[in-house]
Amino acid sequence: MNTETAPATGPTADPAAVGQVMGQLMADLAATSGMLLTVIGVRTGLWDSLAAEPATPSELAARASAAEPYVREWLRSQAAAGYVRYEPATGRYSLPAAVAALMTGEPLRGLVEGAGLQAAAQWAEVARYEEAFRTGRGIGWDEHGPAHSHGMDLISRAVVVPALAGWLAALDGVAPTLEAGGTVADVGCGYGSPTIAMARAFPRSRFLGIDADDASVARARKAAAAAGLGTRVTFEVADAAGLPSEGGEGFDLVTFVDCLHDLGDPVAALRGARKALAPGGSVLLVEHAGSQHTEENLNPAGRFFYAASALVCTPNALAHGGAGLGTIPGEQALRAVAAESGFSQVSRVGVDAPLNILLQLRPLPSGARRWTMGRWIRPGGSSAGTRCLRCCAPRSTRRPPGGASCC
């Protein structure tokens, strides 16, 4: 007689629910392979050639100087994805205008290619990611390789550079200063495309870009030289917390564009920026939009940014001794970091940026309080009273710094 106890089994899954999960997994697999084909289409000119006029596989292959067997299957995949229209009666494929605008028009096609390059670099590092998940070790930005950095630059040129002029114009008191001739520091400059774009927009101002990655800084210097910007634009290898001052006078503006969340110590970085500001200067903080509440980010954008956080942003923060803010820290967390760093005036910048949140930070006035260790402290270390030193409004010394200031 067999007296062994059969292993306990869990609840039986509903076959229909399992089928739904399989369908979701199939969609993810299709999107993964499809993204690779989409990038290949950008790099081989297939999208450009198809935008000219509808074509059969053989016609498109001849037009793009590509091999017909590959083009045939590429077209079928894009038609299944809905990017390309197929006419069974003629055997021809056509490209809708909205798709052409993204796949063939500058600068948005850079977003497609840049995201593809980064995804390819990340897939090549599966073993490294597995080790990092098991051990907790960080992965620095420089460890991802030049293709990943180039992809980030393409994305910056496609998304950030076209928006910069509007962002700077929306900041309080900044544009007139830069038009007259100010000084700007761009923290986490990468290949320098946003820095160079700002320099072109404000020809009387001086710009410094800093980045911890020496290879990125070398590329930025070459780009500035090719742009003919002379000595108005310089790039240096430096840690975000060690921002050098501008000739001892300070900067009128310090920018952090989609990079504060990557840093091991964001508070130290913002403190360094505050110390480097000229009187009346401010910080532009650009971060990914989203809620501090996970349940409010359970959508395609949230999925993408959380994945980017796990694969790029958080590993970089860990490599530099911290845990990072995460790619979607939320406005309240950003305001708290700003308050801890000594910025009393934190203003939401009113711009149309669906995927970003923009904050303008100004430092504490002389004699005002700062939030440290759960309470408000005056300069010199003494506890602040229950009234704000700027507007004299009553305030609890234990109130969290959600807004950093009551006035």
Residue pairs with C-beta under 8 A, 6 or more apart in sequence:
30 80
30 81
33 77
34 77
34 78
34 81
35 115
35 116
35 119
36 116
36 119
36 120
37 74
37 77
37 78
38 78
38 83
38 103
38 112
38 116
39 112
39 113
39 116
39 117
39 120
40 46
40 74
41 47
41 74
41 78
41 103
42 103
42 109
42 112
42 113
42 116
43 113
44 64
44 66
45 64
45 65
45 66
46 60
46 64
46 66
46 71
46 74
47 95
47 100
47 103
47 104
47 109
48 64
48 104
49 55
49 60
49 63
49 64
50 60
50 84
50 93
50 94
50 95
51 95
51 100
51 103
51 104
52 63
53 94
54 87
54 90
54 92
54 93
54 94
55 63
55 92
55 93
56 90
56 91
56 92
56 93
57 68
57 71
57 72
57 75
57 93
58 68
59 92
60 66
60 71
60 75
60 93
61 67
61 68
61 70
61 71
61 72
64 71
75 84
75 86
75 93
76 86
78 84
78 93
79 85
79 86
79 93
83 95
83 96
83 99
83 103
84 93
84 94
84 95
84 99
85 93
85 94
85 95
85 96
86 92
86 93
87 93
87 94
95 103
101 108
102 108
102 109
102 111
102 112
103 109
103 112
107 157
107 158
107 161
107 162
108 158
109 158
110 154
110 155
110 157
110 158
111 154
111 155
111 158
111 159
113 151
113 154
114 150
114 151
114 152
114 153
114 154
114 155
114 158
115 151
115 155
116 151
117 147
117 148
117 150
117 151
117 154
118 147
118 148
118 151
118 152
118 155
118 312
120 147
121 144
121 145
121 147
121 148
121 151
122 129
122 144
122 148
122 311
122 312
125 139
125 144
128 139
128 143
129 139
129 311
131 137
132 138
132 139
132 315
132 318
136 318
137 318
137 319
138 315
138 316
138 317
138 318
138 319
138 320
139 315
139 316
139 318
139 319
140 315
140 316
140 319
140 320
141 149
141 212
141 213
141 262
141 312
141 316
142 212
142 213
142 214
142 215
143 319
144 312
146 215
148 312
149 190
149 191
149 213
149 215
149 216
149 219
150 191
152 190
152 191
153 190
153 191
153 193
153 219
156 190
156 191
156 193
156 194
156 257
157 193
159 355
160 193
160 194
160 257
160 258
160 286
161 193
161 194
161 197
163 351
163 353
164 194
164 197
164 198
164 201
165 201
166 351
166 352
167 284
167 286
167 349
167 351
167 353
167 358
168 174
168 175
168 178
168 198
168 201
168 253
168 284
169 175
170 349
170 350
170 351
170 358
171 253
171 282
171 284
171 349
171 360
172 282
172 347
172 360
173 280
173 282
174 182
174 252
174 253
174 282
174 284
174 360
177 252
177 253
178 184
178 198
178 201
178 202
178 204
178 205
178 252
178 253
179 202
179 204
179 205
180 204
181 204
181 205
181 206
182 202
182 205
182 206
182 252
182 253
183 205
183 206
183 207
183 208
183 246
183 249
183 250
183 251
183 252
183 253
183 278
184 195
184 198
184 202
184 205
184 206
184 207
184 208
184 251
184 252
184 253
184 254
184 255
185 207
185 208
185 209
185 210
185 243
185 246
185 251
185 253
185 254
185 255
185 273
185 276
186 192
186 194
186 195
186 198
186 207
186 208
186 209
186 210
186 254
186 255
186 257
187 210
187 240
187 243
187 254
187 255
187 256
187 259
187 269
187 273
188 210
188 211
188 240
188 256
188 257
188 258
188 259
188 262
189 195
189 209
189 210
189 211
189 216
189 217
189 220
189 235
190 211
190 213
190 216
190 220
191 216
191 219
191 220
191 223
192 209
192 216
192 219
192 220
192 221
192 223
192 224
192 233
192 235
193 223
194 255
194 257
195 207
195 209
195 220
195 224
195 233
195 235
196 220
196 223
196 224
196 227
196 229
196 233
198 205
198 207
198 255
199 205
199 207
199 224
199 227
199 229
199 232
199 233
200 227
200 229
203 232
205 232
205 252
206 232
206 233
206 246
207 232
207 233
207 234
208 233
208 234
208 235
208 236
208 244
208 246
208 251
209 217
209 220
209 233
209 234
209 235
209 236
210 217
210 235
210 236
210 237
210 238
210 240
210 243
210 244
211 217
211 220
211 235
211 237
211 238
212 237
212 238
212 239
212 240
212 320
213 237
214 237
217 235
217 236
217 237
220 235
221 235
224 233
224 234
224 235
227 233
236 244
238 244
240 256
240 259
240 263
240 268
240 269
240 272
240 273
241 265
241 268
241 269
241 271
241 272
242 272
243 254
243 272
243 273
243 275
243 276
244 276
245 251
245 275
245 276
246 276
246 278
249 278
250 276
250 277
250 278
250 279
250 281
251 276
251 277
251 278
251 281
252 277
252 278
252 280
252 281
252 282
253 281
253 282
253 283
253 284
254 273
254 276
254 277
254 281
254 282
254 283
254 284
255 283
255 284
255 286
256 269
256 270
256 273
256 283
256 284
256 285
256 286
257 284
257 286
258 286
258 287
258 288
258 356
260 266
260 269
260 270
260 285
260 287
260 325
260 334
260 337
261 287
261 288
261 309
261 313
261 317
261 324
261 325
261 326
261 327
261 329
262 312
262 313
262 316
262 317
262 324
263 269
263 316
263 317
263 320
263 322
263 324
264 316
264 317
264 318
264 319
264 320
264 321
264 322
264 324
265 320
265 321
265 322
266 322
266 324
266 325
266 337
267 337
267 340
267 341
270 283
270 285
270 337
270 338
270 341
270 342
270 343
270 361
271 341
271 342
273 283
273 341
274 283
274 341
274 342
274 343
274 361
274 363
277 283
277 363
282 360
282 361
282 362
283 343
283 360
283 361
283 362
284 349
284 358
284 359
284 360
284 361
285 334
285 338
285 358
285 359
285 360
285 361
286 356
286 357
286 358
287 329
287 334
287 356
287 357
287 359
288 305
288 327
288 328
288 355
288 356
288 357
289 328
289 353
289 354
289 355
289 356
289 357
290 296
290 297
290 301
290 302
290 305
290 328
290 330
290 357
291 297
291 328
291 330
292 329
292 330
292 331
292 332
292 333
293 330
297 305
297 306
297 328
301 355
302 328
305 327
305 328
306 326
306 327
306 328
308 327
309 324
309 326
309 327
309 328
313 324
313 326
313 327
314 323
314 324
314 326
314 327
316 324
317 323
317 324
317 325
318 324
325 333
325 334
325 337
329 337
331 348
331 357
331 359
332 402
334 357
334 359
335 346
335 359
335 401
335 402
335 403
335 404
336 371
336 400
336 401
336 402
336 404
338 346
338 359
338 361
338 404
339 346
339 370
339 371
339 401
339 404
340 370
340 371
340 372
340 401
342 363
342 364
342 370
343 361
343 362
343 363
343 364
343 404
344 362
344 363
344 364
344 365
344 368
344 369
344 370
344 390
344 404
344 405
345 360
345 361
345 362
345 363
345 404
345 405
346 359
346 360
346 361
346 362
346 403
346 404
346 405
347 359
347 360
347 362
348 357
348 358
348 359
349 358
349 359
349 360
351 358
364 370
365 390
366 379
367 378
367 379
367 389
368 378
368 379
368 389
368 390
369 376
369 377
369 378
369 384
369 388
369 389
370 376
370 377
370 379
371 377
371 401
371 404
374 398
375 383
375 384
375 397
375 398
376 383
376 384
376 395
376 397
377 383
377 384
378 384
378 389
383 397
384 397
385 397
386 394
386 395
386 396
386 397
387 393
387 394
387 395
388 395
388 405
388 406
388 407
390 405
390 407
391 406
391 407
393 406
393 407
395 406
